Amino acid sequence: MTLAEIKQWLTEIKQWQVDEMSATINREFHFKNYYQTIAFVNAIAWISHQQDHHPDLNIAYNRCCVSFSTHSIGGLSINDFICAAKIDATFTTEHGE
């Protein structure tokens, strides 16, 4: 994807950021406690399995950082943005944002 295409897709997933150096899109999600964090991680696992596209996760007590990149092409693809949007929809449904 070109940088212009990436920026256009980022308008659809507003709270995600691109890291050009690592060719990833990233977002950190915050929760009240560990249980909510892990429930969200399990939802991500289900979405990722359904899409056959798996993010890198950094999990802590009350937060989860999600990073998408298409490793097979060494950069970003439309799949990264689709999965990010699905994760956003899950988070919004669960947290009313």
ZIHURA-V402132 format. One record per residue. N is the residue number from 0. RES is the residue in one letter. PSI is psi in radians with two decimals (none if undefined). D_LAST is the distance of its C-alpha to the last C-alpha in whole Angstrom. Layout:
n->N res->RES psi->PSI d_last->D_LAST
n->N res->RES psi->PSI d_last->D_LAST
//
This chain:
n->0 res->M psi->2.54 d_last->29
n->1 res->T psi->2.85 d_last->30
n->2 res->L psi->-0.64 d_last->28
n->3 res->A psi->-0.73 d_last->28
n->4 res->E psi->-0.73 d_last->26
n->5 res->I psi->-0.82 d_last->24
n->6 res->K psi->-0.64 d_last->23
n->7 res->Q psi->-0.80 d_last->22
n->8 res->W psi->-0.55 d_last->20
n->9 res->L psi->-0.41 d_last->18
n->10 res->T psi->-0.35 d_last->17
n->11 res->E psi->-0.39 d_last->15
n->12 res->I psi->1.30 d_last->13
n->13 res->K psi->-0.53 d_last->13
n->14 res->Q psi->0.06 d_last->12
n->15 res->W psi->2.65 d_last->15
n->16 res->Q psi->2.62 d_last->18
n->17 res->V psi->2.43 d_last->22
n->18 res->D psi->1.77 d_last->24
n->19 res->E psi->-0.56 d_last->27
n->20 res->M psi->-0.71 d_last->30
n->21 res->S psi->0.00 d_last->28
n->22 res->A psi->0.89 d_last->27
n->23 res->T psi->2.79 d_last->24
n->24 res->I psi->2.47 d_last->20
n->25 res->N psi->2.57 d_last->18
n->26 res->R psi->2.45 d_last->15
n->27 res->E psi->2.24 d_last->14
n->28 res->F psi->2.47 d_last->12
n->29 res->H psi->2.54 d_last->12
n->30 res->F psi->2.94 d_last->12
n->31 res->K psi->-0.53 d_last->14
n->32 res->N psi->3.10 d_last->17
n->33 res->Y psi->-0.69 d_last->19
n->34 res->Y psi->-0.81 d_last->19
n->35 res->Q psi->-0.68 d_last->15
n->36 res->T psi->-0.85 d_last->16
n->37 res->I psi->-0.61 d_last->19
n->38 res->A psi->-0.72 d_last->17
n->39 res->F psi->-0.74 d_last->14
n->40 res->V psi->-0.71 d_last->18
n->41 res->N psi->-0.66 d_last->19
n->42 res->A psi->-0.70 d_last->17
n->43 res->I psi->-0.73 d_last->17
n->44 res->A psi->-0.73 d_last->21
n->45 res->W psi->-0.83 d_last->21
n->46 res->I psi->-0.81 d_last->19
n->47 res->S psi->-0.71 d_last->22
n->48 res->H psi->-0.75 d_last->24
n->49 res->Q psi->-0.65 d_last->24
n->50 res->Q psi->-0.18 d_last->24
n->51 res->D psi->0.79 d_last->26
n->52 res->H psi->1.96 d_last->25
n->53 res->H psi->2.26 d_last->24
n->54 res->P psi->2.92 d_last->22
n->55 res->D psi->2.40 d_last->23
n->56 res->L psi->2.43 d_last->21
n->57 res->N psi->1.93 d_last->22
n->58 res->I psi->2.35 d_last->21
n->59 res->A psi->-3.11 d_last->21
n->60 res->Y psi->-0.90 d_last->21
n->61 res->N psi->0.46 d_last->17
n->62 res->R psi->2.76 d_last->16
n->63 res->C psi->2.14 d_last->16
n->64 res->C psi->2.20 d_last->17
n->65 res->V psi->2.29 d_last->18
n->66 res->S psi->2.23 d_last->20
n->67 res->F psi->2.46 d_last->22
n->68 res->S psi->2.64 d_last->25
n->69 res->T psi->1.70 d_last->28
n->70 res->H psi->-0.57 d_last->30
n->71 res->S psi->-0.41 d_last->33
n->72 res->I psi->-0.07 d_last->33
n->73 res->G psi->0.57 d_last->32
n->74 res->G psi->-2.74 d_last->29
n->75 res->L psi->2.54 d_last->26
n->76 res->S psi->3.01 d_last->26
n->77 res->I psi->-0.57 d_last->24
n->78 res->N psi->-0.64 d_last->23
n->79 res->D psi->-0.75 d_last->21
n->80 res->F psi->-0.62 d_last->19
n->81 res->I psi->-0.82 d_last->19
n->82 res->C psi->-0.69 d_last->18
n->83 res->A psi->-0.74 d_last->15
n->84 res->A psi->-0.69 d_last->14
n->85 res->K psi->-0.68 d_last->14
n->86 res->I psi->-0.73 d_last->13
n->87 res->D psi->-0.75 d_last->9
n->88 res->A psi->-0.69 d_last->9
n->89 res->T psi->-0.80 d_last->10
n->90 res->F psi->-0.76 d_last->8
n->91 res->T psi->-0.74 d_last->5
n->92 res->T psi->-0.76 d_last->7
n->93 res->E psi->-0.53 d_last->8
n->94 res->H psi->0.07 d_last->6
n->95 res->G psi->0.49 d_last->4
n->96 res->E psi->none d_last->0
//
